[in-house]
Each structure stands twice: as C-alpha cells, then as structure tokens.
Amino acid sequence: MFATLRELLRHDEDKVRRMLGIFERVTRTDLESMDAAFARGDRAEIGALAHRMKSACYQIGEETAGQTLAALEELAMRSAGEPFARGFQEARENLVDVLDKVEQYLASIPGDRSS
C-alpha cells in the first residue's frame, strides 16, 4: 500500500507515516471546504480544491482519486447541472475511500501521528 509514496521517500517508514498524516489532515479540511463550496455553488473554488487534492492523491499513488479529481477540475471550468453534480459525487466518494484507506493504514502502524 502507498508504494508510490514509499518509493518517493526511499522507503523511510517514519516519513511515509508523517506524510500520510499530513495528507489526511489537509485533505479532510479540503474536503469539508469542497462540500461547503458545492453547497453555495462555487465552482471556481471546487476547481481549485480539486486541483490541489488531485496532486496530493497522485503523490501517494492514488490514481483513481487523482483522475476523478482531474475530471472534476475540468467540469468545474466548463459544466454545470447534472454532469457537474455527478463528477462532484464521484470525486468525493473516491476521496472518502482514500481517506479511509489512509486512516486504516496509519492506525495499523506504531508511532505518533501528530507529526
């Protein structure tokens, strides 16, 4: 799990744990912000958040989430209505899945997650 990140960090498990902890905290906050932006119809903010979270997902090797966020970023620039709402929901579901996976991974290894 998280082989891309592990490789990037030269298999330093402490760094992997710290980076995933940061990813989890920042992405949860960004997801809340994205939900709020969706509720108020702020597609520009959703696009900006999708862009940022897309990069973070690719960095930890979560290609599916990265791809759905990339699609959402595009939809935020050019679409509204049902296509945009479907893209938002798909990206959100993928992000929640990734966050759950990160949380489970972090809970399975010893160490302080506060880094």
N, C-alpha and C positions, 0 to 999 in steps of 0.2 A: 504494500500500500504506500502511496505517495513516492513512488520510485523516482519520478522526475525531480521532485524537491530534494530527495535524498542524494541523488546524483549531483545536483547543483551545489549542495552543501557538503560534498565529499564524504557522505555517509557519517557525518558528525550528528549523532542522535540527539544530543543536547540542543544543537542549533535547529534541527528539524522540529523538535518539540516546541522550542521558543517561537519559531516562525509560524507553526501551525496555531499556537496560542494567539499570536498577533492576528493571524488571518481570521481566526474565529471571532475575536472581539470586534475587529474592524468591519468584517463582513456582516455580522449581526446588526451593528449600528447602521451600516449602509442599507441593509435590507429593510430595516424599520423606516429609514428615510425614503427609500423607494416606495414602500407601501403608502406613506404619507403623500408623496408626490403623485402617486396614482389616484389617491382619493381626491386630490384637488385638481387633477387633470394637467399636471405639469410635465409634459412630455420631454421638454428640454432637460429638466433635472433627472428624469428617468434615464434619458440617453447618456448623460454624464456619469451617473452612478453605474449604469450597465457597462460603460467603457472601463471604468476603474475596476469593477469586480471581475470583468472578463479577463483582464490582465492578471489579476491575482489568481483566478482559477487556472489559467494556463500555466502559471508559475508552479503551482503544486501538482500539475498533471491532470487536472480535471477538465478534459477536453469537451465532454458533452455540455457541462455547465458553461464553459467558455464559449462554445458555439451558440448556445441558446441566448446567451447574453449579447454576443455579437449580432445575432439576428434582432434582438430587442433594440439594440442601439440603432440599427438601421430603421426598424419600424418606427421608432420614436421620432426619427427625422422626416419620414415620408408617409406614414399611415396613421389612421385614427380608426375608431369604431371597433368592430369585431376582430379584424386581424391583429390590431394592436393589443386588444384585451387578451386574446389567445396567446400571443407571444409573451406578454407580461406574465400570464399564469404559468406558462411552460418554463420560463426562465426562473420564476420564483420557486416552483416545485423543485427544479434541479438544484437551485441554491440551498434550499432547505435540506435536500438529500446530502449535499456535500457537507453542510454544517453538521448534520447528524453523524456523518462518517468521521469528520474531524474530531467531534466531541467524543465519540466512541474510541477512536484511536488514542486521544490524549488520556482518556480515563484508563486505558489499558497499560500505560507505561508509567513507571515510577518517576517522580520528580515534581518540582514546584512549577505550576502553570502560571505563576504570576509574572514571569519574565516578559 
